[in-house]
């Protein structure tokens, strides 16, 4: 098979080649390594190559026998520890100490059992705290659609690598939009699962007060569904977990979603959207209407509240302070102000200023907002209420590299006001590449379902993928 054709296949497509004997798993991995060596210098998406470990891994008896046997995978350099592999979280502090994970996370183990072969670590902003992947430790990741533009954050390395065909699937984490934002900016599929769907164990029960979840960025809906089948479900000690699905998520692909009641939101008194963002939502609503769904401009009243999810920033700041403390505990070295970027240190200092009582109050406010927001959706299929909310993934077209470094928080919030709300509410949300701007750049559209409604999102996403296919679209920088 020609290299370009191989690079265009999704993960299940590549695994099928191995299953049918057209390629061996080592050949599949070697081809990915070759693509990374050729293309990554233009993007800086992979910052920790793991080629020798991948070669040893794919030839060992430990290679998992799941549906993705032999498929190359990137891990984001944040979260999802795997024993023996580097983990720097985008920081100079851990990089200078060549920190290596001491244990497997549940997610890391399940990804390996699914058959994936880890070929490297993808770039991320320090501690995942920015909507652009430009850490001072590793430098900027560039967008394969236009290398002068950002790849999003905080899973920007993962999004750029999948878009450029370096790997078909890449791990990503989302505490405020960090799966959906780079997926939208890079023209890929990004599902943020429901709170508790994928375990963060054993080292964490929750992250950022329940806001963090981990999954993958893919180029097809079926890969997103199949990976979720492989990695979802509770693990020992998890403080909570999402309700189990009625059937395998992969079985939802191609299944009729029925006639859905769909609302929409782009802007109000305190959230403004660029005309391209509004056009992205308008186009999605027209497509949904043509497919027989009931569409309207109604949206949750909670979105009109001033200071949306105001407890969220306080909770995240306190968790960042704790995360820096944990780095000192891991390494045995004190972490000082110059060991991290100024914005990271400032956020940690803010977190250290909160008392336990203030943190508990912020968490209460965050959770109360999440409950008010979730009340707009039907609690179960067939009930009265809305099924899906459609929003832009980003409020503005993709900014240029460097334009958000050291930017005030107001500038950052104007770019991404739509995503973190559903981390707070714990609902599943998916970004799909349904719109391209007048400059030829992808702009994602976000679809949000009730808590536990990944099955509905996958059915709907599959229907939209069939109605408006994106598989043939390739960025200028592509393997």
Secondary structure, DSSP 8 states (H G I E B T S, - for coil): --HHHHHHS-HHHHHHHHHTTSS-HHHHHHHHHHHHHHHHHHH--EEEE-HHHHHHHHTSTTS--STTTT-EEEEESSS---TTSB--TT-HHHHHTT-B-SS--HHHHHHHHTT-EEEEEE---GGG-SSS-EETTTEE-EETTEEEEE--SSSHHHHHHHHTTS-SEEEEEESSSTTHHHHHHHT-EEEE--TTSB--TTT-S-SGGGT-EEEEEESSHHHHHHHHHHH-B--TT-S------SS-GGGGTT----S-EEEEE---SS----HHHHHHHHHHHHHHHHTT-EE-S---GGGGSSSTTTHHHHHHHHHHHHHHHHHHHHHSS---GGGS-HHHHHHHHHHHT--HHHHHHHHHHHHHHHHHHHTTB-SSTTSSSBSEEEEES-SSS--BTTSSTT--HHHHHHH--SSHHHHHHT--EEEEEEEE-TTS-EEEEEEEESTT-HHHHHHHHHHHHHHS--TT---SS--
